[in-house]
Amino acid sequence: PGCLLLQFLSYLGACDRLLKQGYEEGQVEEAMEMFQYSEKKAAEFLRLLAQFNDMGFQQNEIKEVLLLCGNQREKALEELVMK
């Protein structure tokens, strides 16, 4: 039980840090789940999601492409442009 509590506290801390960077709560929770609670991968995903969103791409397409490309920016951008 203590181990689960530590994991939960770690998760909350990671979510809090990402929220403080200006990401929406729902997106933070979704990203953390998609990347099995890896704060580093979730943060990269959220950063690229915002970047591609600012470029005018559709959010659902961005999410799909980022997952398929493993958060590789250049590869994901190439895929988005080809759609």
Secondary structure, DSSP 8 states (H G I E B T S, - for coil): -HHHHHHHHHHHHHHHHHHHTT--HHHHHHHHHHTTT-HHHHHHHHHHHHHHHHTT--HHHHHHHHHHHTT-HHHHHHHHHH-
